[in-house]
């Protein structure tokens, strides 16, 4: 298998898919990354954990529909060109 731009794009898509399917109650709460209801004060910077949870929630919200289209295109390309 050759190392190509398509392989890099496919690896990135797989990583985004992995983040998109993480379930907050089933998986993330078991490792201590569940819903955090603490409200930071004004000027307080969120920690790394809060930023990662925000990134995961954002990816799940924003990338849901585009991922369906991108996955479909990748599957079709793989079927056509092997």
Backbone atoms as SQL, in Angstrom:
CREATE TABLE atoms (id INTEGER PRIMARY KEY, chain TEXT, resi INTEGER, resn TEXT, atom TEXT, x REAL, y REAL, z REAL);
INSERT INTO atoms VALUES
  (1, 'A', 1, 'UNK', 'N', 0.843, -1.175, 0.000),
  (2, 'A', 1, 'UNK', 'CA', 0.000, 0.000, 0.000),
  (3, 'A', 1, 'UNK', 'C', 0.887, 1.236, 0.000),
  (4, 'A', 2, 'UNK', 'N', 0.681, 2.074, -0.951),
  (5, 'A', 2, 'UNK', 'CA', 1.503, 3.272, -1.093),
  (6, 'A', 2, 'UNK', 'C', 1.020, 4.377, -0.157),
  (7, 'A', 3, 'UNK', 'N', 1.952, 5.205, 0.234),
  (8, 'A', 3, 'UNK', 'CA', 1.654, 6.355, 1.067),
  (9, 'A', 3, 'UNK', 'C', 1.288, 7.506, 0.148),
  (10, 'A', 4, 'UNK', 'N', 0.011, 7.922, 0.187),
  (11, 'A', 4, 'UNK', 'CA', -0.430, 8.957, -0.740),
  (12, 'A', 4, 'UNK', 'C', -1.292, 9.979, -0.014),
  (13, 'A', 5, 'UNK', 'N', -1.668, 10.998, -0.746),
  (14, 'A', 5, 'UNK', 'CA', -2.541, 12.035, -0.197),
  (15, 'A', 5, 'UNK', 'C', -3.899, 11.446, 0.158),
  (16, 'A', 6, 'UNK', 'N', -4.386, 10.521, -0.668),
  (17, 'A', 6, 'UNK', 'CA', -5.668, 9.874, -0.384),
  (18, 'A', 6, 'UNK', 'C', -5.609, 9.092, 0.928),
  (19, 'A', 7, 'UNK', 'N', -4.482, 8.457, 1.214),
  (20, 'A', 7, 'UNK', 'CA', -4.332, 7.720, 2.475),
  (21, 'A', 7, 'UNK', 'C', -4.371, 8.666, 3.665),
  (22, 'A', 8, 'UNK', 'N', -3.752, 9.829, 3.538),
  (23, 'A', 8, 'UNK', 'CA', -3.787, 10.813, 4.616),
  (24, 'A', 8, 'UNK', 'C', -5.196, 11.350, 4.839),
  (25, 'A', 9, 'UNK', 'N', -5.902, 11.630, 3.745),
  (26, 'A', 9, 'UNK', 'CA', -7.276, 12.118, 3.858),
  (27, 'A', 9, 'UNK', 'C', -8.167, 11.053, 4.483),
  (28, 'A', 10, 'UNK', 'N', -7.984, 9.821, 4.081),
  (29, 'A', 10, 'UNK', 'CA', -8.774, 8.731, 4.628),
  (30, 'A', 10, 'UNK', 'C', -8.495, 8.538, 6.117),
  (31, 'A', 11, 'UNK', 'N', -7.253, 8.674, 6.542),
  (32, 'A', 11, 'UNK', 'CA', -6.916, 8.565, 7.959),
  (33, 'A', 11, 'UNK', 'C', -7.546, 9.702, 8.758),
  (34, 'A', 12, 'UNK', 'N', -7.548, 10.909, 8.205),
  (35, 'A', 12, 'UNK', 'CA', -8.184, 12.041, 8.886),
  (36, 'A', 12, 'UNK', 'C', -9.687, 11.831, 9.009),
  (37, 'A', 13, 'UNK', 'N', -10.302, 11.311, 7.963),
  (38, 'A', 13, 'UNK', 'CA', -11.740, 11.043, 7.999),
  (39, 'A', 13, 'UNK', 'C', -12.054, 9.978, 9.043),
  (40, 'A', 14, 'UNK', 'N', -11.226, 8.954, 9.140),
  (41, 'A', 14, 'UNK', 'CA', -11.440, 7.922, 10.152),
  (42, 'A', 14, 'UNK', 'C', -11.325, 8.484, 11.564),
  (43, 'A', 15, 'UNK', 'N', -10.387, 9.394, 11.779),
  (44, 'A', 15, 'UNK', 'CA', -10.241, 10.016, 13.104),
  (45, 'A', 15, 'UNK', 'C', -11.446, 10.886, 13.444),
  (46, 'A', 16, 'UNK', 'N', -11.940, 11.641, 12.477),
  (47, 'A', 16, 'UNK', 'CA', -13.122, 12.471, 12.723),
  (48, 'A', 16, 'UNK', 'C', -14.344, 11.584, 12.956),
  (49, 'A', 17, 'UNK', 'N', -14.441, 10.476, 12.245),
  (50, 'A', 17, 'UNK', 'CA', -15.520, 9.519, 12.494),
  (51, 'A', 17, 'UNK', 'C', -15.445, 8.965, 13.909),
  (52, 'A', 18, 'UNK', 'N', -14.250, 8.668, 14.364),
  (53, 'A', 18, 'UNK', 'CA', -14.085, 8.126, 15.713),
  (54, 'A', 18, 'UNK', 'C', -14.534, 9.128, 16.765),
  (55, 'A', 19, 'UNK', 'N', -14.224, 10.393, 16.570),
  (56, 'A', 19, 'UNK', 'CA', -14.657, 11.415, 17.522),
  (57, 'A', 19, 'UNK', 'C', -16.164, 11.610, 17.439),
  (58, 'A', 20, 'UNK', 'N', -16.718, 11.515, 16.239),
  (59, 'A', 20, 'UNK', 'CA', -18.144, 11.778, 16.046),
  (60, 'A', 20, 'UNK', 'C', -19.028, 10.706, 16.676),
  (61, 'A', 21, 'UNK', 'N', -18.534, 9.493, 16.811),
  (62, 'A', 21, 'UNK', 'CA', -19.387, 8.429, 17.344),
  (63, 'A', 21, 'UNK', 'C', -19.241, 8.236, 18.849),
  (64, 'A', 22, 'UNK', 'N', -18.384, 9.009, 19.502),
  (65, 'A', 22, 'UNK', 'CA', -18.254, 8.876, 20.947),
  (66, 'A', 22, 'UNK', 'C', -19.555, 9.285, 21.622),
  (67, 'A', 23, 'UNK', 'N', -20.069, 8.422, 22.483),
  (68, 'A', 23, 'UNK', 'CA', -21.318, 8.695, 23.173),
  (69, 'A', 23, 'UNK', 'C', -21.004, 9.197, 24.576),
  (70, 'A', 24, 'UNK', 'N', -21.610, 10.317, 24.931),
  (71, 'A', 24, 'UNK', 'CA', -21.243, 10.985, 26.179),
  (72, 'A', 24, 'UNK', 'C', -21.632, 10.175, 27.411),
  (73, 'A', 25, 'UNK', 'N', -22.836, 9.605, 27.427),
  (74, 'A', 25, 'UNK', 'CA', -23.275, 8.879, 28.618),
  (75, 'A', 25, 'UNK', 'C', -22.660, 7.486, 28.704),
  (76, 'A', 26, 'UNK', 'N', -22.519, 6.815, 27.576),
  (77, 'A', 26, 'UNK', 'CA', -22.028, 5.430, 27.606),
  (78, 'A', 26, 'UNK', 'C', -20.528, 5.314, 27.759),
  (79, 'A', 27, 'UNK', 'N', -19.781, 6.169, 27.073),
  (80, 'A', 27, 'UNK', 'CA', -18.330, 6.001, 27.064),
  (81, 'A', 27, 'UNK', 'C', -17.603, 7.092, 27.842),
  (82, 'A', 28, 'UNK', 'N', -17.900, 8.334, 27.531),
  (83, 'A', 28, 'UNK', 'CA', -17.121, 9.432, 28.100),
  (84, 'A', 28, 'UNK', 'C', -17.323, 9.585, 29.606),
  (85, 'A', 29, 'UNK', 'N', -18.529, 9.302, 30.098),
  (86, 'A', 29, 'UNK', 'CA', -18.746, 9.426, 31.543),
  (87, 'A', 29, 'UNK', 'C', -18.003, 8.342, 32.321),
  (88, 'A', 30, 'UNK', 'N', -17.747, 7.209, 31.693),
  (89, 'A', 30, 'UNK', 'CA', -17.016, 6.128, 32.367),
  (90, 'A', 30, 'UNK', 'C', -15.549, 6.461, 32.582),
  (91, 'A', 31, 'UNK', 'N', -15.001, 7.309, 31.716),
  (92, 'A', 31, 'UNK', 'CA', -13.598, 7.687, 31.881),
  (93, 'A', 31, 'UNK', 'C', -13.453, 9.057, 32.533),
  (94, 'A', 32, 'UNK', 'N', -14.575, 9.595, 33.035),
  (95, 'A', 32, 'UNK', 'CA', -14.529, 10.864, 33.747),
  (96, 'A', 32, 'UNK', 'C', -14.595, 12.086, 32.859),
  (97, 'A', 33, 'UNK', 'N', -15.072, 11.930, 31.631),
  (98, 'A', 33, 'UNK', 'CA', -15.170, 13.058, 30.707),
  (99, 'A', 33, 'UNK', 'C', -16.617, 13.352, 30.373),
  (100, 'A', 34, 'UNK', 'N', -17.522, 13.057, 31.289),
  (101, 'A', 34, 'UNK', 'CA', -18.939, 13.281, 31.047),
  (102, 'A', 34, 'UNK', 'C', -19.300, 14.744, 31.132),
  (103, 'A', 35, 'UNK', 'N', -20.584, 15.004, 31.253),
  (104, 'A', 35, 'UNK', 'CA', -21.092, 16.371, 31.311),
  (105, 'A', 35, 'UNK', 'C', -20.598, 17.022, 32.597),
  (106, 'A', 36, 'UNK', 'N', -19.992, 18.184, 32.437),
  (107, 'A', 36, 'UNK', 'CA', -19.490, 18.945, 33.584),
  (108, 'A', 36, 'UNK', 'C', -20.356, 20.183, 33.739),
  (109, 'A', 37, 'UNK', 'N', -21.083, 20.270, 34.860),
  (110, 'A', 37, 'UNK', 'CA', -22.004, 21.371, 35.061),
  (111, 'A', 37, 'UNK', 'C', -21.390, 22.537, 35.816),
  (112, 'A', 38, 'UNK', 'N', -20.109, 22.501, 36.069),
  (113, 'A', 38, 'UNK', 'CA', -19.492, 23.621, 36.775),
  (114, 'A', 38, 'UNK', 'C', -19.336, 24.800, 35.821),
  (115, 'A', 39, 'UNK', 'N', -19.683, 25.958, 36.307),
  (116, 'A', 39, 'UNK', 'CA', -19.616, 27.164, 35.492),
  (117, 'A', 39, 'UNK', 'C', -18.415, 27.976, 35.943),
  (118, 'A', 40, 'UNK', 'N', -17.536, 28.267, 35.008),
  (119, 'A', 40, 'UNK', 'CA', -16.358, 29.057, 35.321),
  (120, 'A', 40, 'UNK', 'C', -16.722, 30.526, 35.462),
  (121, 'A', 41, 'UNK', 'N', -15.941, 31.233, 36.214),
  (122, 'A', 41, 'UNK', 'CA', -16.184, 32.655, 36.393),
  (123, 'A', 41, 'UNK', 'C', -15.669, 33.453, 35.213),
  (124, 'A', 42, 'UNK', 'N', -15.954, 34.718, 35.245),
  (125, 'A', 42, 'UNK', 'CA', -15.514, 35.601, 34.165),
  (126, 'A', 42, 'UNK', 'C', -14.003, 35.742, 34.211),
  (127, 'A', 43, 'UNK', 'N', -13.359, 35.515, 33.099),
  (128, 'A', 43, 'UNK', 'CA', -11.914, 35.623, 33.036),
  (129, 'A', 43, 'UNK', 'C', -11.189, 34.330, 33.338),
  (130, 'A', 44, 'UNK', 'N', -11.892, 33.328, 33.857),
  (131, 'A', 44, 'UNK', 'CA', -11.263, 32.032, 34.113),
  (132, 'A', 44, 'UNK', 'C', -11.116, 31.284, 32.795),
  (133, 'A', 45, 'UNK', 'N', -9.916, 30.794, 32.538),
  (134, 'A', 45, 'UNK', 'CA', -9.703, 30.028, 31.327),
  (135, 'A', 45, 'UNK', 'C', -10.045, 28.569, 31.593),
  (136, 'A', 46, 'UNK', 'N', -10.768, 27.931, 30.660),
  (137, 'A', 46, 'UNK', 'CA', -11.103, 26.522, 30.856),
  (138, 'A', 46, 'UNK', 'C', -9.855, 25.648, 30.743),
  (139, 'A', 47, 'UNK', 'N', -9.888, 24.538, 31.446),
  (140, 'A', 47, 'UNK', 'CA', -8.761, 23.622, 31.420),
  (141, 'A', 47, 'UNK', 'C', -8.723, 22.808, 30.141),
  (142, 'A', 48, 'UNK', 'N', -7.731, 21.949, 30.057),
  (143, 'A', 48, 'UNK', 'CA', -7.552, 21.111, 28.864),
  (144, 'A', 48, 'UNK', 'C', -8.731, 20.156, 28.704),
  (145, 'A', 49, 'UNK', 'N', -9.192, 19.589, 29.811),
  (146, 'A', 49, 'UNK', 'CA', -10.305, 18.645, 29.760),
  (147, 'A', 49, 'UNK', 'C', -11.568, 19.326, 29.224),
  (148, 'A', 50, 'UNK', 'N', -11.860, 20.521, 29.688),
  (149, 'A', 50, 'UNK', 'CA', -13.045, 21.250, 29.222),
  (150, 'A', 50, 'UNK', 'C', -12.907, 21.615, 27.748),
  (151, 'A', 51, 'UNK', 'N', -11.714, 21.978, 27.314),
  (152, 'A', 51, 'UNK', 'CA', -11.508, 22.308, 25.908),
  (153, 'A', 51, 'UNK', 'C', -11.656, 21.074, 25.019),
  (154, 'A', 52, 'UNK', 'N', -11.162, 19.932, 25.483),
  (155, 'A', 52, 'UNK', 'CA', -11.309, 18.696, 24.706),
  (156, 'A', 52, 'UNK', 'C', -12.777, 18.291, 24.602),
  (157, 'A', 53, 'UNK', 'N', -13.528, 18.432, 25.701),
  (158, 'A', 53, 'UNK', 'CA', -14.954, 18.098, 25.667),
  (159, 'A', 53, 'UNK', 'C', -15.690, 19.049, 24.730),
  (160, 'A', 54, 'UNK', 'N', -15.309, 20.317, 24.734),
  (161, 'A', 54, 'UNK', 'CA', -15.921, 21.280, 23.825),
  (162, 'A', 54, 'UNK', 'C', -15.614, 20.924, 22.367),
  (163, 'A', 55, 'UNK', 'N', -14.388, 20.491, 22.098),
  (164, 'A', 55, 'UNK', 'CA', -14.020, 20.072, 20.747),
  (165, 'A', 55, 'UNK', 'C', -14.821, 18.847, 20.311),
  (166, 'A', 56, 'UNK', 'N', -14.974, 17.870, 21.208),
  (167, 'A', 56, 'UNK', 'CA', -15.734, 16.658, 20.874),
  (168, 'A', 56, 'UNK', 'C', -17.193, 17.004, 20.604),
  (169, 'A', 57, 'UNK', 'N', -17.792, 17.847, 21.449),
  (170, 'A', 57, 'UNK', 'CA', -19.184, 18.255, 21.231),
  (171, 'A', 57, 'UNK', 'C', -19.324, 19.026, 19.919),
  (172, 'A', 58, 'UNK', 'N', -18.368, 19.878, 19.624),
  (173, 'A', 58, 'UNK', 'CA', -18.433, 20.669, 18.389),
  (174, 'A', 58, 'UNK', 'C', -18.328, 19.775, 17.156),
  (175, 'A', 59, 'UNK', 'N', -17.420, 18.825, 17.183),
  (176, 'A', 59, 'UNK', 'CA', -17.266, 17.910, 16.045),
  (177, 'A', 59, 'UNK', 'C', -18.537, 17.104, 15.853),
  (178, 'A', 60, 'UNK', 'N', -19.122, 16.631, 16.953),
  (179, 'A', 60, 'UNK', 'CA', -20.352, 15.846, 16.834),
  (180, 'A', 60, 'UNK', 'C', -21.499, 16.680, 16.299),
  (181, 'A', 61, 'UNK', 'N', -21.551, 17.950, 16.666),
  (182, 'A', 61, 'UNK', 'CA', -22.654, 18.803, 16.226),
  (183, 'A', 61, 'UNK', 'C', -22.473, 19.274, 14.785),
  (184, 'A', 62, 'UNK', 'N', -21.302, 19.800, 14.471),
  (185, 'A', 62, 'UNK', 'CA', -21.082, 20.441, 13.182),
  (186, 'A', 62, 'UNK', 'C', -20.811, 19.438, 12.068),
  (187, 'A', 63, 'UNK', 'N', -20.097, 18.381, 12.344),
  (188, 'A', 63, 'UNK', 'CA', -19.637, 17.478, 11.295),
  (189, 'A', 63, 'UNK', 'C', -20.568, 16.298, 11.029),
  (190, 'A', 64, 'UNK', 'N', -21.733, 16.264, 11.648),
  (191, 'A', 64, 'UNK', 'CA', -22.612, 15.112, 11.468),
  (192, 'A', 64, 'UNK', 'C', -23.042, 14.946, 10.011),
  (193, 'A', 65, 'UNK', 'N', -23.621, 15.964, 9.413),
  (194, 'A', 65, 'UNK', 'CA', -24.115, 15.869, 8.030),
  (195, 'A', 65, 'UNK', 'C', -22.972, 15.835, 7.017),
  (196, 'A', 66, 'UNK', 'N', -21.948, 16.694, 7.137),
  (197, 'A', 66, 'UNK', 'CA', -20.850, 16.598, 6.163),
  (198, 'A', 66, 'UNK', 'C', -20.129, 15.251, 6.194),
  (199, 'A', 67, 'UNK', 'N', -20.046, 14.618, 7.356),
  (200, 'A', 67, 'UNK', 'CA', -19.385, 13.312, 7.423),
  (201, 'A', 67, 'UNK', 'C', -20.134, 12.253, 6.635),
  (202, 'A', 68, 'UNK', 'N', -21.443, 12.338, 6.605),
  (203, 'A', 68, 'UNK', 'CA', -22.218, 11.379, 5.820),
  (204, 'A', 68, 'UNK', 'C', -21.860, 11.505, 4.344),
  (205, 'A', 69, 'UNK', 'N', -21.794, 12.741, 3.867),
  (206, 'A', 69, 'UNK', 'CA', -21.449, 12.960, 2.457),
  (207, 'A', 69, 'UNK', 'C', -20.012, 12.550, 2.164),
  (208, 'A', 70, 'UNK', 'N', -19.080, 12.912, 3.031),
  (209, 'A', 70, 'UNK', 'CA', -17.671, 12.585, 2.802),
  (210, 'A', 70, 'UNK', 'C', -17.460, 11.070, 2.855),
  (211, 'A', 71, 'UNK', 'N', -18.096, 10.395, 3.788),
  (212, 'A', 71, 'UNK', 'CA', -17.977, 8.937, 3.866),
  (213, 'A', 71, 'UNK', 'C', -18.560, 8.277, 2.623),
  (214, 'A', 72, 'UNK', 'N', -19.669, 8.791, 2.133),
  (215, 'A', 72, 'UNK', 'CA', -20.271, 8.236, 0.916),
  (216, 'A', 72, 'UNK', 'C', -19.342, 8.400, -0.280),
  (217, 'A', 73, 'UNK', 'N', -18.740, 9.574, -0.418),
  (218, 'A', 73, 'UNK', 'CA', -17.803, 9.809, -1.525),
  (219, 'A', 73, 'UNK', 'C', -16.595, 8.869, -1.405),
  (220, 'A', 74, 'UNK', 'N', -16.069, 8.705, -0.210),
  (221, 'A', 74, 'UNK', 'CA', -14.918, 7.810, -0.021),
  (222, 'A', 74, 'UNK', 'C', -15.262, 6.367, -0.351),
  (223, 'A', 75, 'UNK', 'N', -16.440, 5.931, 0.031),
  (224, 'A', 75, 'UNK', 'CA', -16.865, 4.560, -0.267),
  (225, 'A', 75, 'UNK', 'C', -17.017, 4.366, -1.773),
  (226, 'A', 76, 'UNK', 'N', -17.621, 5.336, -2.435),
  (227, 'A', 76, 'UNK', 'CA', -17.802, 5.225, -3.886),
  (228, 'A', 76, 'UNK', 'C', -16.450, 5.214, -4.591),
  (229, 'A', 77, 'UNK', 'N', -15.542, 6.098, -4.189),
  (230, 'A', 77, 'UNK', 'CA', -14.206, 6.109, -4.784),
  (231, 'A', 77, 'UNK', 'C', -13.475, 4.786, -4.558),
  (232, 'A', 78, 'UNK', 'N', -13.621, 4.250, -3.378),
  (233, 'A', 78, 'UNK', 'CA', -12.965, 2.980, -3.078),
  (234, 'A', 78, 'UNK', 'C', -13.549, 1.849, -3.901),
  (235, 'A', 79, 'UNK', 'N', -14.868, 1.860, -4.104),
  (236, 'A', 79, 'UNK', 'CA', -15.479, 0.830, -4.932),
  (237, 'A', 79, 'UNK', 'C', -15.107, 0.966, -6.408),
  (238, 'A', 80, 'UNK', 'N', -14.998, 2.208, -6.877),
  (239, 'A', 80, 'UNK', 'CA', -14.691, 2.404, -8.299),
  (240, 'A', 80, 'UNK', 'C', -13.204, 2.154, -8.610),
  (241, 'A', 81, 'UNK', 'N', -12.327, 2.637, -7.771),
  (242, 'A', 81, 'UNK', 'CA', -10.900, 2.587, -8.097),
  (243, 'A', 81, 'UNK', 'C', -10.104, 1.601, -7.262),
  (244, 'A', 82, 'UNK', 'N', -10.760, 0.901, -6.362),
  (245, 'A', 82, 'UNK', 'CA', -10.085, -0.125, -5.574),
  (246, 'A', 82, 'UNK', 'C', -9.202, 0.437, -4.575);
